[in-house]
Amino acid sequence: MRYYPENLRSQAVVWLWKVRDLIVTGVLTVLGLLLFSATGEGLFAVIGVAYGILTVQAEEVTVMDFIVWGARYFLLDQERFEWRMRDEA
């Protein structure tokens, strides 16, 4: 099932994912399963599934968006405060 964007400027969504996120999730999961069958290490398959879970959309926002916003607010962007004296009238 494919949902077309209402305003035709937003990205196309397949089920609950953007098309790009669905492709990345599929590629990561397939590569992870191939590595799991070759080496017995399932870490990369788990990474693919975790990426898929983090990119599920609910009303144009994903869990990964919240994580990125939180990292920017708390870790990456500098807060700037300016202290001034009030003009006494």
Distance bins in CASP14 RR format, pairs under 12 A and 6 or more apart:
PFRMAT RR
TARGET T0000
AUTHOR 0000-0000-0000
RMODE 2
METHOD distances of the structure
MODEL  1
1 12 0 0 0 0 0 1 0 0 0 0 0
1 13 0 0 0 0 1 0 0 0 0 0 0
1 14 1 0 0 1 0 0 0 0 0 0 0
1 15 1 0 0 1 0 0 0 0 0 0 0
1 16 0 0 0 0 0 1 0 0 0 0 0
1 17 0 0 0 0 0 1 0 0 0 0 0
2 11 0 0 0 0 0 1 0 0 0 0 0
2 12 1 0 0 1 0 0 0 0 0 0 0
2 13 1 0 0 1 0 0 0 0 0 0 0
2 14 1 0 1 0 0 0 0 0 0 0 0
2 15 0 0 0 0 1 0 0 0 0 0 0
2 17 0 0 0 0 0 1 0 0 0 0 0
2 18 0 0 0 0 0 1 0 0 0 0 0
2 19 0 0 0 0 1 0 0 0 0 0 0
2 22 0 0 0 0 0 1 0 0 0 0 0
3 10 0 0 0 0 0 1 0 0 0 0 0
3 11 0 0 0 0 0 1 0 0 0 0 0
3 12 1 0 0 1 0 0 0 0 0 0 0
3 13 1 0 1 0 0 0 0 0 0 0 0
3 14 1 0 0 1 0 0 0 0 0 0 0
3 15 0 0 0 0 1 0 0 0 0 0 0
3 16 0 0 0 0 1 0 0 0 0 0 0
3 17 0 0 0 0 0 1 0 0 0 0 0
3 18 0 0 0 0 0 1 0 0 0 0 0
3 19 0 0 0 0 0 1 0 0 0 0 0
3 57 0 0 0 0 1 0 0 0 0 0 0
3 60 0 0 0 0 0 1 0 0 0 0 0
4 10 0 0 0 0 1 0 0 0 0 0 0
4 11 0 0 0 0 0 1 0 0 0 0 0
4 12 1 0 0 1 0 0 0 0 0 0 0
4 13 0 0 0 0 1 0 0 0 0 0 0
4 14 0 0 0 0 0 1 0 0 0 0 0
4 19 0 0 0 0 0 1 0 0 0 0 0
5 11 1 0 0 1 0 0 0 0 0 0 0
5 12 1 0 0 1 0 0 0 0 0 0 0
5 13 1 0 0 1 0 0 0 0 0 0 0
5 18 0 0 0 0 0 1 0 0 0 0 0
5 19 0 0 0 0 0 1 0 0 0 0 0
5 57 0 0 0 0 0 1 0 0 0 0 0
5 60 0 0 0 0 1 0 0 0 0 0 0
6 12 0 0 0 0 0 1 0 0 0 0 0
6 13 0 0 0 0 0 1 0 0 0 0 0
6 60 0 0 0 0 0 1 0 0 0 0 0
7 60 0 0 0 0 0 1 0 0 0 0 0
9 60 0 0 0 0 0 1 0 0 0 0 0
10 18 0 0 0 0 1 0 0 0 0 0 0
10 19 0 0 0 0 0 1 0 0 0 0 0
10 57 0 0 0 0 0 1 0 0 0 0 0
10 59 0 0 0 0 0 1 0 0 0 0 0
10 60 1 0 0 1 0 0 0 0 0 0 0
11 17 0 0 0 0 0 1 0 0 0 0 0
11 18 1 0 1 0 0 0 0 0 0 0 0
11 19 1 0 0 1 0 0 0 0 0 0 0
11 20 1 0 0 1 0 0 0 0 0 0 0
11 21 0 0 0 0 1 0 0 0 0 0 0
11 22 0 0 0 0 0 1 0 0 0 0 0
11 55 0 0 0 0 0 1 0 0 0 0 0
11 57 0 0 0 0 1 0 0 0 0 0 0
11 60 0 0 0 0 1 0 0 0 0 0 0
11 62 0 0 0 0 0 1 0 0 0 0 0
12 18 1 0 0 1 0 0 0 0 0 0 0
12 19 1 0 1 0 0 0 0 0 0 0 0
12 20 0 0 0 0 1 0 0 0 0 0 0
12 21 0 0 0 0 0 1 0 0 0 0 0
12 22 0 0 0 0 0 1 0 0 0 0 0
12 23 0 0 0 0 0 1 0 0 0 0 0
12 57 0 0 0 0 0 1 0 0 0 0 0
13 19 1 0 0 1 0 0 0 0 0 0 0
13 20 0 0 0 0 0 1 0 0 0 0 0
13 21 0 0 0 0 1 0 0 0 0 0 0
13 22 0 0 0 0 1 0 0 0 0 0 0
13 55 0 0 0 0 0 1 0 0 0 0 0
13 56 0 0 0 0 0 1 0 0 0 0 0
13 57 1 0 0 1 0 0 0 0 0 0 0
13 58 0 0 0 0 0 1 0 0 0 0 0
13 59 0 0 0 0 0 1 0 0 0 0 0
13 60 0 0 0 0 1 0 0 0 0 0 0
13 62 0 0 0 0 0 1 0 0 0 0 0
14 20 0 0 0 0 0 1 0 0 0 0 0
14 21 0 0 0 0 1 0 0 0 0 0 0
14 22 1 0 1 0 0 0 0 0 0 0 0
14 23 0 0 0 0 1 0 0 0 0 0 0
14 25 0 0 0 0 0 1 0 0 0 0 0
14 26 0 0 0 0 0 1 0 0 0 0 0
14 55 0 0 0 0 0 1 0 0 0 0 0
14 56 0 0 0 0 0 1 0 0 0 0 0
14 57 0 0 0 0 0 1 0 0 0 0 0
15 21 0 0 0 0 0 1 0 0 0 0 0
15 22 1 0 0 1 0 0 0 0 0 0 0
15 25 0 0 0 0 0 1 0 0 0 0 0
15 52 0 0 0 0 0 1 0 0 0 0 0
15 55 0 0 0 0 0 1 0 0 0 0 0
15 56 0 0 0 0 1 0 0 0 0 0 0
15 57 0 0 0 0 1 0 0 0 0 0 0
16 22 0 0 0 0 1 0 0 0 0 0 0
16 25 0 0 0 0 0 1 0 0 0 0 0
16 52 0 0 0 0 1 0 0 0 0 0 0
16 53 0 0 0 0 0 1 0 0 0 0 0
16 54 0 0 0 0 0 1 0 0 0 0 0
16 55 0 0 0 0 1 0 0 0 0 0 0
16 56 1 0 1 0 0 0 0 0 0 0 0
16 57 1 0 1 0 0 0 0 0 0 0 0
16 58 1 0 0 1 0 0 0 0 0 0 0
16 59 0 0 0 0 0 1 0 0 0 0 0
16 60 0 0 0 0 0 1 0 0 0 0 0
16 61 0 0 0 0 0 1 0 0 0 0 0
16 62 0 0 0 0 1 0 0 0 0 0 0
16 63 0 0 0 0 0 1 0 0 0 0 0
17 23 0 0 0 0 1 0 0 0 0 0 0
17 24 0 0 0 0 1 0 0 0 0 0 0
17 25 1 0 0 1 0 0 0 0 0 0 0
17 26 0 0 0 0 1 0 0 0 0 0 0
17 51 0 0 0 0 0 1 0 0 0 0 0
17 52 1 0 0 1 0 0 0 0 0 0 0
17 53 0 0 0 0 0 1 0 0 0 0 0
17 54 0 0 0 0 0 1 0 0 0 0 0
17 55 1 0 1 0 0 0 0 0 0 0 0
17 56 1 0 0 1 0 0 0 0 0 0 0
17 57 1 0 0 1 0 0 0 0 0 0 0
17 58 0 0 0 0 0 1 0 0 0 0 0
17 62 0 0 0 0 1 0 0 0 0 0 0
17 63 0 0 0 0 0 1 0 0 0 0 0
17 64 0 0 0 0 0 1 0 0 0 0 0
18 24 0 0 0 0 1 0 0 0 0 0 0
18 25 0 0 0 0 0 1 0 0 0 0 0
18 52 0 0 0 0 0 1 0 0 0 0 0
18 55 1 0 0 1 0 0 0 0 0 0 0
18 56 0 0 0 0 0 1 0 0 0 0 0
18 57 1 0 0 1 0 0 0 0 0 0 0
18 60 0 0 0 0 1 0 0 0 0 0 0
18 61 0 0 0 0 0 1 0 0 0 0 0
18 62 0 0 0 0 1 0 0 0 0 0 0
18 64 0 0 0 0 0 1 0 0 0 0 0
18 65 0 0 0 0 0 1 0 0 0 0 0
19 25 0 0 0 0 0 1 0 0 0 0 0
19 26 0 0 0 0 0 1 0 0 0 0 0
19 55 0 0 0 0 0 1 0 0 0 0 0
19 57 0 0 0 0 0 1 0 0 0 0 0
20 26 0 0 0 0 0 1 0 0 0 0 0
20 27 0 0 0 0 0 1 0 0 0 0 0
20 51 0 0 0 0 0 1 0 0 0 0 0
20 52 0 0 0 0 0 1 0 0 0 0 0
20 55 0 0 0 0 1 0 0 0 0 0 0
20 57 0 0 0 0 0 1 0 0 0 0 0
20 62 0 0 0 0 0 1 0 0 0 0 0
21 27 0 0 0 0 0 1 0 0 0 0 0
21 28 0 0 0 0 0 1 0 0 0 0 0
21 48 0 0 0 0 0 1 0 0 0 0 0
21 51 1 0 0 1 0 0 0 0 0 0 0
21 52 1 0 0 1 0 0 0 0 0 0 0
21 53 0 0 0 0 0 1 0 0 0 0 0
21 54 0 0 0 0 1 0 0 0 0 0 0
21 55 1 0 1 0 0 0 0 0 0 0 0
21 56 0 0 0 0 1 0 0 0 0 0 0
21 57 0 0 0 0 1 0 0 0 0 0 0
21 62 1 0 0 1 0 0 0 0 0 0 0
21 63 0 0 0 0 0 1 0 0 0 0 0
21 64 0 0 0 0 1 0 0 0 0 0 0
21 65 0 0 0 0 0 1 0 0 0 0 0
22 28 0 0 0 0 0 1 0 0 0 0 0
22 29 0 0 0 0 0 1 0 0 0 0 0
22 48 0 0 0 0 0 1 0 0 0 0 0
22 51 0 0 0 0 0 1 0 0 0 0 0
22 52 0 0 0 0 1 0 0 0 0 0 0
22 55 0 0 0 0 1 0 0 0 0 0 0
22 56 0 0 0 0 0 1 0 0 0 0 0
22 57 0 0 0 0 0 1 0 0 0 0 0
23 29 0 0 0 0 0 1 0 0 0 0 0
23 30 0 0 0 0 0 1 0 0 0 0 0
23 48 0 0 0 0 0 1 0 0 0 0 0
23 51 0 0 0 0 0 1 0 0 0 0 0
23 52 0 0 0 0 0 1 0 0 0 0 0
23 55 0 0 0 0 0 1 0 0 0 0 0
24 30 0 0 0 0 0 1 0 0 0 0 0
24 31 0 0 0 0 0 1 0 0 0 0 0
24 47 0 0 0 0 0 1 0 0 0 0 0
24 48 0 0 0 0 1 0 0 0 0 0 0
24 50 0 0 0 0 0 1 0 0 0 0 0
24 51 1 0 0 1 0 0 0 0 0 0 0
24 52 0 0 0 0 1 0 0 0 0 0 0
24 54 0 0 0 0 0 1 0 0 0 0 0
24 55 1 0 0 1 0 0 0 0 0 0 0
24 64 0 0 0 0 0 1 0 0 0 0 0
25 31 0 0 0 0 0 1 0 0 0 0 0
25 32 0 0 0 0 0 1 0 0 0 0 0
25 45 0 0 0 0 0 1 0 0 0 0 0
25 47 0 0 0 0 0 1 0 0 0 0 0
25 48 1 0 1 0 0 0 0 0 0 0 0
25 49 1 0 0 1 0 0 0 0 0 0 0
25 50 0 0 0 0 1 0 0 0 0 0 0
25 51 1 0 1 0 0 0 0 0 0 0 0
25 52 1 0 1 0 0 0 0 0 0 0 0
25 53 0 0 0 0 1 0 0 0 0 0 0
25 54 0 0 0 0 1 0 0 0 0 0 0
25 55 1 0 0 1 0 0 0 0 0 0 0
25 56 0 0 0 0 1 0 0 0 0 0 0
25 62 0 0 0 0 0 1 0 0 0 0 0
25 64 0 0 0 0 0 1 0 0 0 0 0
26 32 0 0 0 0 1 0 0 0 0 0 0
26 33 0 0 0 0 1 0 0 0 0 0 0
26 34 0 0 0 0 0 1 0 0 0 0 0
26 44 0 0 0 0 0 1 0 0 0 0 0
26 45 0 0 0 0 0 1 0 0 0 0 0
26 47 0 0 0 0 0 1 0 0 0 0 0
26 48 1 0 0 1 0 0 0 0 0 0 0
26 49 0 0 0 0 1 0 0 0 0 0 0
26 51 0 0 0 0 1 0 0 0 0 0 0
26 52 0 0 0 0 1 0 0 0 0 0 0
26 55 0 0 0 0 0 1 0 0 0 0 0
27 33 0 0 0 0 0 1 0 0 0 0 0
27 34 0 0 0 0 0 1 0 0 0 0 0
27 44 0 0 0 0 0 1 0 0 0 0 0
27 45 0 0 0 0 0 1 0 0 0 0 0
27 47 0 0 0 0 0 1 0 0 0 0 0
27 48 0 0 0 0 1 0 0 0 0 0 0
27 51 0 0 0 0 1 0 0 0 0 0 0
27 52 0 0 0 0 0 1 0 0 0 0 0
28 34 0 0 0 0 0 1 0 0 0 0 0
28 35 0 0 0 0 0 1 0 0 0 0 0
28 42 0 0 0 0 0 1 0 0 0 0 0
28 43 0 0 0 0 0 1 0 0 0 0 0
28 44 1 0 0 1 0 0 0 0 0 0 0
28 45 0 0 0 0 1 0 0 0 0 0 0
28 46 0 0 0 0 1 0 0 0 0 0 0
28 47 1 0 0 1 0 0 0 0 0 0 0
28 48 1 1 0 0 0 0 0 0 0 0 0
28 49 0 0 0 0 1 0 0 0 0 0 0
28 50 0 0 0 0 1 0 0 0 0 0 0
28 51 1 0 1 0 0 0 0 0 0 0 0
28 52 0 0 0 0 1 0 0 0 0 0 0
28 53 0 0 0 0 0 1 0 0 0 0 0
28 54 0 0 0 0 0 1 0 0 0 0 0
28 55 0 0 0 0 0 1 0 0 0 0 0
29 35 0 0 0 0 0 1 0 0 0 0 0
29 36 0 0 0 0 0 1 0 0 0 0 0
29 42 0 0 0 0 0 1 0 0 0 0 0
29 44 0 0 0 0 1 0 0 0 0 0 0
29 45 1 0 0 1 0 0 0 0 0 0 0
29 46 0 0 0 0 1 0 0 0 0 0 0
29 47 0 0 0 0 1 0 0 0 0 0 0
29 48 1 0 1 0 0 0 0 0 0 0 0
29 49 1 0 0 1 0 0 0 0 0 0 0
29 50 0 0 0 0 0 1 0 0 0 0 0
29 51 0 0 0 0 1 0 0 0 0 0 0
29 52 0 0 0 0 1 0 0 0 0 0 0
29 53 0 0 0 0 0 1 0 0 0 0 0
30 36 0 0 0 0 0 1 0 0 0 0 0
30 37 0 0 0 0 0 1 0 0 0 0 0
30 44 0 0 0 0 1 0 0 0 0 0 0
30 45 0 0 0 0 1 0 0 0 0 0 0
30 48 0 0 0 0 1 0 0 0 0 0 0
30 49 0 0 0 0 0 1 0 0 0 0 0
31 37 0 0 0 0 0 1 0 0 0 0 0
31 38 0 0 0 0 0 1 0 0 0 0 0
31 39 0 0 0 0 0 1 0 0 0 0 0
31 42 0 0 0 0 0 1 0 0 0 0 0
31 43 0 0 0 0 0 1 0 0 0 0 0
31 44 1 0 0 1 0 0 0 0 0 0 0
31 45 0 0 0 0 1 0 0 0 0 0 0
31 47 0 0 0 0 1 0 0 0 0 0 0
31 48 0 0 0 0 1 0 0 0 0 0 0
31 51 0 0 0 0 0 1 0 0 0 0 0
32 38 0 0 0 0 1 0 0 0 0 0 0
32 39 0 0 0 0 1 0 0 0 0 0 0
32 40 0 0 0 0 0 1 0 0 0 0 0
32 41 0 0 0 0 1 0 0 0 0 0 0
32 42 1 0 0 1 0 0 0 0 0 0 0
32 43 0 0 0 0 1 0 0 0 0 0 0
32 44 1 1 0 0 0 0 0 0 0 0 0
32 45 1 0 1 0 0 0 0 0 0 0 0
32 46 0 0 0 0 1 0 0 0 0 0 0
32 47 1 0 0 1 0 0 0 0 0 0 0
32 48 1 0 0 1 0 0 0 0 0 0 0
32 49 0 0 0 0 1 0 0 0 0 0 0
32 50 0 0 0 0 0 1 0 0 0 0 0
32 51 0 0 0 0 0 1 0 0 0 0 0
33 39 0 0 0 0 0 1 0 0 0 0 0
33 40 0 0 0 0 0 1 0 0 0 0 0
33 41 0 0 0 0 0 1 0 0 0 0 0
33 42 0 0 0 0 1 0 0 0 0 0 0
33 43 0 0 0 0 0 1 0 0 0 0 0
33 44 0 0 0 0 1 0 0 0 0 0 0
33 45 1 0 1 0 0 0 0 0 0 0 0
33 46 0 0 0 0 0 1 0 0 0 0 0
33 47 0 0 0 0 0 1 0 0 0 0 0
33 48 0 0 0 0 1 0 0 0 0 0 0
33 49 0 0 0 0 0 1 0 0 0 0 0
34 40 0 0 0 0 0 1 0 0 0 0 0
34 41 0 0 0 0 0 1 0 0 0 0 0
34 42 0 0 0 0 0 1 0 0 0 0 0
34 44 0 0 0 0 1 0 0 0 0 0 0
34 45 0 0 0 0 1 0 0 0 0 0 0
35 41 1 0 0 1 0 0 0 0 0 0 0
35 42 1 0 0 1 0 0 0 0 0 0 0
35 43 0 0 0 0 1 0 0 0 0 0 0
35 44 1 0 1 0 0 0 0 0 0 0 0
35 45 1 0 0 1 0 0 0 0 0 0 0
35 46 0 0 0 0 0 1 0 0 0 0 0
35 47 0 0 0 0 0 1 0 0 0 0 0
35 48 0 0 0 0 0 1 0 0 0 0 0
36 42 1 0 1 0 0 0 0 0 0 0 0
36 43 0 0 0 0 1 0 0 0 0 0 0
36 44 1 0 0 1 0 0 0 0 0 0 0
36 45 1 0 1 0 0 0 0 0 0 0 0
36 46 0 0 0 0 1 0 0 0 0 0 0
36 47 0 0 0 0 0 1 0 0 0 0 0
36 48 0 0 0 0 0 1 0 0 0 0 0
36 49 0 0 0 0 0 1 0 0 0 0 0
37 44 0 0 0 0 0 1 0 0 0 0 0
37 45 0 0 0 0 1 0 0 0 0 0 0
38 44 0 0 0 0 0 1 0 0 0 0 0
38 45 0 0 0 0 0 1 0 0 0 0 0
39 45 0 0 0 0 0 1 0 0 0 0 0
41 47 0 0 0 0 0 1 0 0 0 0 0
42 48 0 0 0 0 0 1 0 0 0 0 0
42 49 0 0 0 0 0 1 0 0 0 0 0
42 50 0 0 0 0 0 1 0 0 0 0 0
43 49 0 0 0 0 0 1 0 0 0 0 0
43 50 0 0 0 0 0 1 0 0 0 0 0
44 50 0 0 0 0 0 1 0 0 0 0 0
44 51 0 0 0 0 0 1 0 0 0 0 0
45 51 0 0 0 0 0 1 0 0 0 0 0
45 52 0 0 0 0 0 1 0 0 0 0 0
46 52 0 0 0 0 0 1 0 0 0 0 0
46 53 0 0 0 0 0 1 0 0 0 0 0
47 53 0 0 0 0 0 1 0 0 0 0 0
47 54 0 0 0 0 0 1 0 0 0 0 0
48 54 0 0 0 0 1 0 0 0 0 0 0
48 55 0 0 0 0 0 1 0 0 0 0 0
49 55 0 0 0 0 0 1 0 0 0 0 0
49 56 0 0 0 0 0 1 0 0 0 0 0
50 56 0 0 0 0 0 1 0 0 0 0 0
50 63 0 0 0 0 0 1 0 0 0 0 0
50 64 0 0 0 0 0 1 0 0 0 0 0
50 67 0 0 0 0 0 1 0 0 0 0 0
51 62 0 0 0 0 0 1 0 0 0 0 0
51 63 0 0 0 0 0 1 0 0 0 0 0
51 64 0 0 0 0 1 0 0 0 0 0 0
51 67 0 0 0 0 0 1 0 0 0 0 0
52 62 0 0 0 0 1 0 0 0 0 0 0
52 63 0 0 0 0 1 0 0 0 0 0 0
52 64 0 0 0 0 1 0 0 0 0 0 0
53 62 0 0 0 0 1 0 0 0 0 0 0
53 63 1 0 0 1 0 0 0 0 0 0 0
53 64 0 0 0 0 1 0 0 0 0 0 0
53 67 0 0 0 0 0 1 0 0 0 0 0
54 61 0 0 0 0 0 1 0 0 0 0 0
54 62 1 0 0 1 0 0 0 0 0 0 0
54 63 1 0 1 0 0 0 0 0 0 0 0
54 64 1 0 1 0 0 0 0 0 0 0 0
54 65 0 0 0 0 1 0 0 0 0 0 0
54 66 0 0 0 0 1 0 0 0 0 0 0
54 67 1 0 0 1 0 0 0 0 0 0 0
54 68 0 0 0 0 0 1 0 0 0 0 0
55 61 0 0 0 0 0 1 0 0 0 0 0
55 62 1 0 1 0 0 0 0 0 0 0 0
55 63 1 0 0 1 0 0 0 0 0 0 0
55 64 1 0 1 0 0 0 0 0 0 0 0
55 65 0 0 0 0 1 0 0 0 0 0 0
55 66 0 0 0 0 0 1 0 0 0 0 0
55 67 0 0 0 0 0 1 0 0 0 0 0
55 68 0 0 0 0 0 1 0 0 0 0 0
56 62 1 0 0 1 0 0 0 0 0 0 0
56 63 1 0 0 1 0 0 0 0 0 0 0
56 64 0 0 0 0 1 0 0 0 0 0 0
56 65 0 0 0 0 0 1 0 0 0 0 0
56 66 0 0 0 0 0 1 0 0 0 0 0
57 63 0 0 0 0 1 0 0 0 0 0 0
57 64 0 0 0 0 1 0 0 0 0 0 0
57 65 0 0 0 0 1 0 0 0 0 0 0
58 64 0 0 0 0 0 1 0 0 0 0 0
58 65 0 0 0 0 0 1 0 0 0 0 0
58 66 0 0 0 0 0 1 0 0 0 0 0
59 65 0 0 0 0 0 1 0 0 0 0 0
61 67 0 0 0 0 0 1 0 0 0 0 0
61 68 0 0 0 0 0 1 0 0 0 0 0
61 69 0 0 0 0 1 0 0 0 0 0 0
62 68 0 0 0 0 1 0 0 0 0 0 0
62 69 0 0 0 0 0 1 0 0 0 0 0
63 69 0 0 0 0 0 1 0 0 0 0 0
63 70 0 0 0 0 0 1 0 0 0 0 0
64 70 0 0 0 0 0 1 0 0 0 0 0
64 71 0 0 0 0 0 1 0 0 0 0 0
65 71 0 0 0 0 0 1 0 0 0 0 0
65 72 0 0 0 0 0 1 0 0 0 0 0
66 72 0 0 0 0 0 1 0 0 0 0 0
66 73 0 0 0 0 0 1 0 0 0 0 0
67 73 0 0 0 0 0 1 0 0 0 0 0
67 74 0 0 0 0 0 1 0 0 0 0 0
67 75 0 0 0 0 0 1 0 0 0 0 0
68 74 0 0 0 0 0 1 0 0 0 0 0
68 75 0 0 0 0 0 1 0 0 0 0 0
68 76 0 0 0 0 1 0 0 0 0 0 0
68 77 0 0 0 0 0 1 0 0 0 0 0
69 75 0 0 0 0 0 1 0 0 0 0 0
69 76 0 0 0 0 0 1 0 0 0 0 0
69 77 0 0 0 0 0 1 0 0 0 0 0
70 76 0 0 0 0 1 0 0 0 0 0 0
70 77 0 0 0 0 1 0 0 0 0 0 0
71 77 0 0 0 0 1 0 0 0 0 0 0
72 78 0 0 0 0 0 1 0 0 0 0 0
72 79 0 0 0 0 0 1 0 0 0 0 0
73 79 0 0 0 0 1 0 0 0 0 0 0
END
